[in-house]
């Protein structure tokens, strides 16, 4: 496992289309692996990040961008970002809500003007440290 600082950040900006979601998923999964998340937690996080970002850019304009910042904080990963410009408020259906709860300790998705703001916090379980 790489030696990470106690707090480190990575930022990524991509066009707001589903074709670029894999880059966001890979970044989140790689950081979670570096932070000793177990395999199940990494997969749940990957799905939650994918779902949250897809919701954020569901009504993005053709020239919209998705910007994500992922910060490590000891036993957690915090993801914050925005997608702009968008034309509608994202709709969180029950299945999406369930996927987000499975992969995060906290998530948020809100519209402010023509920008969707998103946040997610995933915490490493104590079992994830020794169970790798």
NUZAMI-790771 format. One record per residue: residue number from 1; x, y, z of N, C-alpha, C in turn. Coordinates in Angstrom, 3 decimals, always signed. Example, Ala and Ser with C-alpha at 12.3 -4.5 7.8 and 13.67 -1.06 7.14 Angstrom:
// residues 2
+-----+----------+----------+----------+----------+----------+----------+----------+----------+----------+
| pos |    neast |   nnorth |      nup |   caeast |  canorth |     caup |    ceast |   cnorth |      cup |
+-----+----------+----------+----------+----------+----------+----------+----------+----------+----------+
|   1 |  +13.190 |   -5.690 |   +7.800 |  +12.300 |   -4.500 |   +7.800 |  +13.200 |   -3.300 |   +7.800 |
|   2 |  +12.850 |   -2.250 |   +7.080 |  +13.670 |   -1.060 |   +7.140 |  +12.900 |   +0.030 |   +7.870 |
+-----+----------+----------+----------+----------+----------+----------+----------+----------+----------+
// end
This chain:
// residues 132
+-----+----------+----------+----------+----------+----------+----------+----------+----------+----------+
| pos |    neast |   nnorth |      nup |   caeast |  canorth |     caup |    ceast |   cnorth |      cup |
+-----+----------+----------+----------+----------+----------+----------+----------+----------+----------+
|   1 |   +0.845 |   -1.177 |   +0.000 |   +0.000 |   +0.000 |   +0.000 |   +0.891 |   +1.241 |   +0.000 |
|   2 |   +0.577 |   +2.229 |   -0.867 |   +1.367 |   +3.455 |   -0.895 |   +1.278 |   +4.203 |   +0.433 |
|   3 |   +2.327 |   +4.929 |   +0.760 |   +2.326 |   +5.758 |   +1.962 |   +1.660 |   +7.083 |   +1.617 |
|   4 |   +0.453 |   +7.296 |   +2.122 |   -0.307 |   +8.506 |   +1.817 |   -0.190 |   +9.507 |   +2.948 |
|   5 |   -0.233 |  +10.797 |   +2.617 |   -0.300 |  +11.793 |   +3.686 |   -1.631 |  +11.647 |   +4.408 |
|   6 |   -1.720 |  +12.174 |   +5.626 |   -2.957 |  +12.031 |   +6.390 |   -4.131 |  +12.718 |   +5.704 |
|   7 |   -3.849 |  +13.713 |   +4.886 |   -4.900 |  +14.388 |   +4.126 |   -4.332 |  +14.715 |   +2.748 |
|   8 |   -4.936 |  +14.150 |   +1.717 |   -4.497 |  +14.381 |   +0.344 |   -5.726 |  +14.581 |   -0.536 |
|   9 |   -5.575 |  +15.355 |   -1.605 |   -6.686 |  +15.615 |   -2.516 |   -6.286 |  +15.363 |   -3.955 |
|  10 |   -7.280 |  +14.961 |   -4.741 |   -7.121 |  +14.828 |   -6.182 |   -8.354 |  +15.442 |   -6.822 |
|  11 |   -8.163 |  +16.130 |   -7.941 |   -9.298 |  +16.760 |   -8.618 |   -9.305 |  +16.328 |  -10.075 |
|  12 |  -10.513 |  +16.163 |  -10.611 |  -10.686 |  +15.712 |  -11.979 |  -11.852 |  +16.479 |  -12.589 |
|  13 |  -11.661 |  +16.997 |  -13.806 |  -12.742 |  +17.632 |  -14.559 |  -12.872 |  +16.904 |  -15.882 |
|  14 |  -14.110 |  +16.501 |  -16.198 |  -14.391 |  +15.772 |  -17.431 |  -15.654 |  +16.341 |  -18.066 |
|  15 |  -15.836 |  +16.115 |  -19.374 |  -17.110 |  +16.489 |  -19.977 |  -18.241 |  +15.730 |  -19.268 |
|  16 |  -19.374 |  +16.387 |  -19.112 |  -20.491 |  +15.794 |  -18.364 |  -21.303 |  +14.846 |  -19.240 |
|  17 |  -20.658 |  +13.746 |  -19.629 |  -21.327 |  +12.679 |  -20.372 |  -20.961 |  +11.352 |  -19.729 |
|  18 |  -21.829 |  +10.383 |  -19.887 |  -21.595 |   +9.086 |  -19.251 |  -20.337 |   +8.406 |  -19.776 |
|  19 |  -19.882 |   +8.771 |  -20.958 |  -18.659 |   +8.172 |  -21.506 |  -17.446 |   +8.438 |  -20.623 |
|  20 |  -17.477 |   +9.485 |  -19.819 |  -16.335 |   +9.839 |  -18.975 |  -16.495 |   +9.397 |  -17.520 |
|  21 |  -17.611 |   +8.782 |  -17.179 |  -17.813 |   +8.336 |  -15.798 |  -16.777 |   +7.318 |  -15.354 |
|  22 |  -16.287 |   +6.501 |  -16.264 |  -15.299 |   +5.484 |  -15.874 |  -14.043 |   +6.111 |  -15.287 |
|  23 |  -13.683 |   +7.311 |  -15.744 |  -12.507 |   +7.989 |  -15.203 |  -12.728 |   +8.383 |  -13.741 |
|  24 |  -13.925 |   +8.833 |  -13.441 |  -14.267 |   +9.213 |  -12.063 |  -14.298 |   +7.970 |  -11.179 |
|  25 |  -14.909 |   +6.892 |  -11.677 |  -14.974 |   +5.630 |  -10.920 |  -13.576 |   +5.089 |  -10.640 |
|  26 |  -12.712 |   +5.117 |  -11.644 |  -11.350 |   +4.600 |  -11.478 |  -10.590 |   +5.418 |  -10.444 |
|  27 |  -10.709 |   +6.738 |  -10.510 |  -10.032 |   +7.585 |   -9.526 |  -10.525 |   +7.272 |   -8.110 |
|  28 |  -11.840 |   +7.202 |   -7.918 |  -12.394 |   +6.917 |   -6.588 |  -11.960 |   +5.540 |   -6.088 |
|  29 |  -12.017 |   +4.538 |   -6.950 |  -11.640 |   +3.180 |   -6.547 |  -10.147 |   +3.085 |   -6.233 |
|  30 |   -9.324 |   +3.755 |   -7.005 |   -7.874 |   +3.729 |   -6.764 |   -7.534 |   +4.375 |   -5.433 |
|  31 |   -8.150 |   +5.514 |   -5.156 |   -7.904 |   +6.194 |   -3.880 |   -8.408 |   +5.336 |   -2.717 |
|  32 |   -9.574 |   +4.716 |   -2.867 |  -10.093 |   +3.841 |   -1.812 |   -9.161 |   +2.659 |   -1.570 |
|  33 |   -8.620 |   +2.096 |   -2.634 |   -7.669 |   +0.988 |   -2.485 |   -6.411 |   +1.466 |   -1.767 |
|  34 |   -5.907 |   +2.624 |   -2.142 |   -4.721 |   +3.179 |   -1.484 |   -4.969 |   +3.463 |   -0.003 |
|  35 |   -6.235 |   +3.711 |   +0.343 |   -6.600 |   +3.991 |   +1.747 |   -7.024 |   +2.733 |   +2.495 |
|  36 |   -6.755 |   +1.561 |   +1.934 |   -7.009 |   +0.266 |   +2.566 |   -8.485 |   -0.049 |   +2.771 |
|  37 |   -9.345 |   +0.448 |   +1.887 |  -10.736 |   -0.002 |   +1.898 |  -10.749 |   -1.452 |   +1.440 |
|  38 |  -11.640 |   -2.262 |   +1.998 |  -11.720 |   -3.646 |   +1.543 |  -12.419 |   -3.709 |   +0.180 |
|  39 |  -12.363 |   -4.862 |   -0.461 |  -12.873 |   -5.021 |   -1.823 |  -14.360 |   -4.679 |   -1.913 |
|  40 |  -15.153 |   -5.147 |   -0.962 |  -16.588 |   -4.843 |   -0.972 |  -16.846 |   -3.354 |   -0.845 |
|  41 |  -16.117 |   -2.693 |   +0.035 |  -16.297 |   -1.252 |   +0.235 |  -15.887 |   -0.473 |   -1.011 |
|  42 |  -14.836 |   -0.914 |   -1.689 |  -14.405 |   -0.256 |   -2.922 |  -15.481 |   -0.393 |   -3.992 |
|  43 |  -16.027 |   -1.577 |   -4.139 |  -17.072 |   -1.792 |   -5.147 |  -18.321 |   -0.980 |   -4.819 |
|  44 |  -18.728 |   -0.951 |   -3.560 |  -19.896 |   -0.156 |   -3.163 |  -19.651 |   +1.331 |   -3.398 |
|  45 |  -18.447 |   +1.797 |   -3.092 |  -18.097 |   +3.191 |   -3.342 |  -18.118 |   +3.492 |   -4.828 |
|  46 |  -17.553 |   +2.613 |   -5.626 |  -17.517 |   +2.803 |   -7.073 |  -18.929 |   +2.954 |   -7.644 |
|  47 |  -19.839 |   +2.102 |   -7.200 |  -21.234 |   +2.172 |   -7.656 |  -21.897 |   +3.468 |   -7.176 |
|  48 |  -21.661 |   +3.839 |   -5.933 |  -22.252 |   +5.071 |   -5.397 |  -21.739 |   +6.307 |   -6.131 |
|  49 |  -20.452 |   +6.365 |   -6.396 |  -19.865 |   +7.498 |   -7.120 |  -20.451 |   +7.563 |   -8.526 |
|  50 |  -20.541 |   +6.426 |   -9.181 |  -21.125 |   +6.361 |  -10.520 |  -22.565 |   +6.885 |  -10.503 |
|  51 |  -23.346 |   +6.423 |   -9.558 |  -24.756 |   +6.819 |   -9.459 |  -24.892 |   +8.308 |   -9.184 |
|  52 |  -24.136 |   +8.815 |   -8.217 |  -24.222 |  +10.225 |   -7.844 |  -23.822 |  +11.130 |   -9.011 |
|  53 |  -22.746 |  +10.797 |   -9.684 |  -22.293 |  +11.614 |  -10.809 |  -23.273 |  +11.536 |  -11.978 |
|  54 |  -23.800 |  +10.351 |  -12.252 |  -24.786 |  +10.207 |  -13.329 |  -26.026 |  +11.048 |  -13.046 |
|  55 |  -26.474 |  +11.060 |  -11.798 |  -27.619 |  +11.888 |  -11.424 |  -27.307 |  +13.370 |  -11.585 |
|  56 |  -26.105 |  +13.766 |  -11.194 |  -25.711 |  +15.175 |  -11.270 |  -25.704 |  +15.681 |  -12.706 |
|  57 |  -25.341 |  +14.821 |  -13.646 |  -25.236 |  +15.271 |  -15.023 |  -26.368 |  +14.783 |  -15.922 |
|  58 |  -27.448 |  +14.293 |  -15.331 |  -28.568 |  +13.763 |  -16.105 |  -29.160 |  +14.805 |  -17.048 |
|  59 |  -29.229 |  +16.041 |  -16.626 |  -29.795 |  +17.103 |  -17.458 |  -28.760 |  +18.161 |  -17.792 |
|  60 |  -27.524 |  +17.722 |  -17.983 |  -26.438 |  +18.641 |  -18.324 |  -26.565 |  +19.086 |  -19.783 |
|  61 |  -26.136 |  +20.299 |  -20.043 |  -26.111 |  +20.800 |  -21.412 |  -24.941 |  +20.161 |  -22.164 |
|  62 |  -24.911 |  +20.345 |  -23.469 |  -23.866 |  +19.719 |  -24.294 |  -22.455 |  +20.172 |  -23.930 |
|  63 |  -22.319 |  +21.380 |  -23.407 |  -20.986 |  +21.889 |  -23.068 |  -20.681 |  +21.815 |  -21.568 |
|  64 |  -21.497 |  +21.099 |  -20.819 |  -21.322 |  +21.006 |  -19.362 |  -20.079 |  +20.196 |  -19.000 |
|  65 |  -19.556 |  +20.501 |  -17.812 |  -18.433 |  +19.757 |  -17.256 |  -18.776 |  +19.279 |  -15.855 |
|  66 |  -18.199 |  +18.154 |  -15.491 |  -18.302 |  +17.588 |  -14.155 |  -16.930 |  +17.709 |  -13.507 |
|  67 |  -16.876 |  +18.353 |  -12.352 |  -15.626 |  +18.489 |  -11.614 |  -15.779 |  +17.791 |  -10.270 |
|  68 |  -14.826 |  +16.934 |   -9.962 |  -14.846 |  +16.148 |   -8.736 |  -13.543 |  +16.362 |   -7.985 |
|  69 |  -13.646 |  +16.549 |   -6.682 |  -12.479 |  +16.610 |   -5.814 |  -12.633 |  +15.510 |   -4.774 |
|  70 |  -11.625 |  +14.668 |   -4.657 |  -11.648 |  +13.572 |   -3.684 |  -10.536 |  +13.820 |   -2.674 |
|  71 |  -10.917 |  +13.844 |   -1.396 |   -9.973 |  +14.113 |   -0.322 |   -9.959 |  +12.936 |   +0.639 |
|  72 |   -8.759 |  +12.498 |   +1.022 |   -8.635 |  +11.448 |   +2.035 |   -8.498 |  +12.117 |   +3.397 |
|  73 |   -9.170 |  +11.543 |   +4.377 |   -9.117 |  +12.085 |   +5.747 |   -9.041 |  +10.929 |   +6.726 |
|  74 |   -7.878 |  +10.378 |   +6.922 |   -7.727 |   +9.269 |   +7.869 |   -8.472 |   +8.035 |   +7.419 |
|  75 |   -9.630 |   +7.775 |   +8.010 |  -10.415 |   +6.582 |   +7.704 |  -11.514 |   +6.819 |   +6.688 |
|  76 |  -11.526 |   +7.986 |   +6.034 |  -12.627 |   +8.310 |   +5.129 |  -12.131 |   +8.924 |   +3.832 |
|  77 |  -13.022 |   +8.885 |   +2.869 |  -12.844 |   +9.580 |   +1.598 |  -14.019 |  +10.525 |   +1.459 |
|  78 |  -13.731 |  +11.772 |   +1.148 |  -14.781 |  +12.765 |   +0.927 |  -14.716 |  +13.215 |   -0.520 |
|  79 |  -15.827 |  +13.096 |   -1.201 |  -15.937 |  +13.515 |   -2.580 |  -16.853 |  +14.726 |   -2.631 |
|  80 |  -16.420 |  +15.771 |   -3.283 |  -17.252 |  +16.944 |   -3.503 |  -17.110 |  +17.327 |   -4.964 |
|  81 |  -18.145 |  +17.939 |   -5.503 |  -18.038 |  +18.351 |   -6.884 |  -19.261 |  +19.104 |   -7.354 |
|  82 |  -19.230 |  +19.378 |   -8.645 |  -20.341 |  +20.095 |   -9.259 |  -20.390 |  +19.755 |  -10.736 |
|  83 |  -21.563 |  +19.947 |  -11.296 |  -21.794 |  +19.771 |  -12.720 |  -22.542 |  +21.003 |  -13.200 |
|  84 |  -22.031 |  +21.639 |  -14.250 |  -22.686 |  +22.849 |  -14.759 |  -22.307 |  +23.054 |  -16.221 |
|  85 |  -23.215 |  +23.660 |  -16.964 |  -24.583 |  +24.007 |  -16.604 |  -25.534 |  +22.826 |  -16.815 |
|  86 |  -26.578 |  +22.815 |  -16.003 |  -27.647 |  +21.826 |  -16.117 |  -28.977 |  +22.565 |  -16.283 |
|  87 |  -29.970 |  +21.846 |  -16.777 |  -31.265 |  +22.478 |  -17.056 |  -32.356 |  +22.103 |  -16.066 |
|  88 |  -32.170 |  +21.035 |  -15.311 |  -33.194 |  +20.561 |  -14.377 |  -32.563 |  +20.074 |  -13.078 |
|  89 |  -33.365 |  +20.060 |  -12.031 |  -32.921 |  +19.501 |  -10.753 |  -32.871 |  +17.980 |  -10.860 |
|  90 |  -31.826 |  +17.344 |  -10.337 |  -31.750 |  +15.877 |  -10.406 |  -32.826 |  +15.229 |   -9.540 |
|  91 |  -33.302 |  +14.086 |  -10.007 |  -34.337 |  +13.335 |   -9.296 |  -33.701 |  +12.071 |   -8.734 |
|  92 |  -33.797 |  +11.913 |   -7.417 |  -33.222 |  +10.760 |   -6.735 |  -34.312 |   +9.715 |   -6.523 |
|  93 |  -34.272 |   +8.661 |   -7.328 |  -35.278 |   +7.607 |   -7.190 |  -34.886 |   +6.645 |   -6.071 |
|  94 |  -35.817 |   +5.785 |   -5.623 |  -35.527 |   +4.890 |   -4.485 |  -34.356 |   +3.928 |   -4.712 |
|  95 |  -34.165 |   +3.457 |   -5.922 |  -33.054 |   +2.543 |   -6.182 |  -31.726 |   +3.291 |   -6.085 |
|  96 |  -31.682 |   +4.487 |   -6.659 |  -30.463 |   +5.299 |   -6.558 |  -30.148 |   +5.608 |   -5.098 |
|  97 |  -31.169 |   +5.936 |   -4.331 |  -30.985 |   +6.220 |   -2.899 |  -30.400 |   +5.009 |   -2.181 |
|  98 |  -30.888 |   +3.829 |   -2.497 |  -30.389 |   +2.607 |   -1.873 |  -28.925 |   +2.352 |   -2.242 |
|  99 |  -28.570 |   +2.558 |   -3.494 |  -27.178 |   +2.371 |   -3.932 |  -26.251 |   +3.381 |   -3.259 |
| 100 |  -26.715 |   +4.606 |   -3.110 |  -25.908 |   +5.635 |   -2.456 |  -25.723 |   +5.334 |   -0.971 |
| 101 |  -26.767 |   +4.857 |   -0.312 |  -26.641 |   +4.503 |   +1.110 |  -25.709 |   +3.320 |   +1.310 |
| 102 |  -25.705 |   +2.380 |   +0.361 |  -24.833 |   +1.203 |   +0.474 |  -23.359 |   +1.573 |   +0.314 |
| 103 |  -23.086 |   +2.617 |   -0.454 |  -21.700 |   +2.951 |   -0.734 |  -21.162 |   +4.170 |   -0.035 |
| 104 |  -21.963 |   +4.763 |   +0.860 |  -21.483 |   +5.976 |   +1.525 |  -22.094 |   +6.136 |   +2.906 |
| 105 |  -21.380 |   +6.869 |   +3.738 |  -21.898 |   +7.212 |   +5.064 |  -22.778 |   +8.455 |   +4.976 |
| 106 |  -22.567 |   +9.266 |   +3.927 |  -23.332 |  +10.491 |   +3.707 |  -23.274 |  +10.827 |   +2.222 |
| 107 |  -24.367 |  +11.350 |   +1.703 |  -24.369 |  +11.854 |   +0.333 |  -25.341 |  +13.024 |   +0.233 |
| 108 |  -25.072 |  +13.890 |   -0.735 |  -25.915 |  +15.064 |   -0.934 |  -25.888 |  +15.424 |   -2.413 |
| 109 |  -27.016 |  +15.880 |   -2.907 |  -27.169 |  +16.274 |   -4.297 |  -28.172 |  +17.410 |   -4.323 |
| 110 |  -27.739 |  +18.598 |   -4.791 |  -28.669 |  +19.735 |   -4.782 |  -28.370 |  +20.671 |   -5.939 |
| 111 |  -29.424 |  +21.346 |   -6.386 |  -29.321 |  +22.302 |   -7.475 |  -29.212 |  +23.705 |   -6.907 |
| 112 |  -28.277 |  +24.492 |   -7.445 |  -28.122 |  +25.890 |   -7.083 |  -27.945 |  +26.660 |   -8.395 |
| 113 |  -28.990 |  +27.325 |   -8.841 |  -28.952 |  +27.991 |  -10.140 |  -28.881 |  +26.956 |  -11.245 |
| 114 |  -27.824 |  +27.015 |  -12.061 |  -27.654 |  +26.028 |  -13.126 |  -26.542 |  +25.022 |  -12.806 |
| 115 |  -26.235 |  +24.895 |  -11.502 |  -25.160 |  +24.008 |  -11.054 |  -25.688 |  +22.981 |  -10.068 |
| 116 |  -25.389 |  +21.726 |  -10.334 |  -25.703 |  +20.666 |   -9.379 |  -24.453 |  +20.447 |   -8.529 |
| 117 |  -24.610 |  +20.541 |   -7.219 |  -23.520 |  +20.272 |   -6.275 |  -23.717 |  +18.868 |   -5.722 |
| 118 |  -22.622 |  +18.127 |   -5.582 |  -22.714 |  +16.776 |   -5.050 |  -21.643 |  +16.554 |   -3.998 |
| 119 |  -21.967 |  +15.696 |   -3.059 |  -21.020 |  +15.357 |   -1.997 |  -21.274 |  +13.919 |   -1.568 |
| 120 |  -20.201 |  +13.267 |   -1.151 |  -20.296 |  +11.887 |   -0.687 |  -19.151 |  +11.646 |   +0.286 |
| 121 |  -19.436 |  +10.917 |   +1.339 |  -18.408 |  +10.530 |   +2.308 |  -18.501 |   +9.023 |   +2.508 |
| 122 |  -17.373 |   +8.358 |   +2.327 |  -17.300 |   +6.907 |   +2.536 |  -16.245 |   +6.662 |   +3.609 |
| 123 |  -16.574 |   +5.797 |   +4.553 |  -15.660 |   +5.518 |   +5.657 |  -15.150 |   +4.086 |   +5.563 |
| 124 |  -13.866 |   +3.945 |   +5.845 |  -13.235 |   +2.633 |   +5.843 |  -13.614 |   +1.912 |   +7.119 |
| 125 |  -14.029 |   +0.671 |   +6.983 |  -14.368 |   -0.104 |   +8.176 |  -13.084 |   -0.599 |   +8.840 |
| 126 |  -13.177 |   -0.843 |  +10.115 |  -12.007 |   -1.364 |  +10.853 |  -11.592 |   -2.715 |  +10.303 |
| 127 |  -12.570 |   -3.497 |   +9.815 |  -12.266 |   -4.803 |   +9.248 |  -11.490 |   -4.672 |   +7.946 |
| 128 |  -11.660 |   -3.529 |   +7.243 |  -10.980 |   -3.335 |   +5.969 |   -9.478 |   -3.230 |   +6.110 |
| 129 |   -8.980 |   -2.825 |   +7.243 |   -7.536 |   -2.647 |   +7.425 |   -6.835 |   -3.983 |   +7.470 |
| 130 |   -7.299 |   -4.883 |   +8.285 |   -6.634 |   -6.177 |   +8.415 |   -7.115 |   -7.209 |   +7.433 |
| 131 |   -8.262 |   -6.952 |   +6.800 |   -8.852 |   -7.948 |   +5.926 |   -8.421 |   -7.863 |   +4.483 |
| 132 |   -7.381 |   -7.110 |   +4.184 |   -6.952 |   -6.959 |   +2.796 |   -6.154 |   -8.134 |   +2.328 |
+-----+----------+----------+----------+----------+----------+----------+----------+----------+----------+
// end
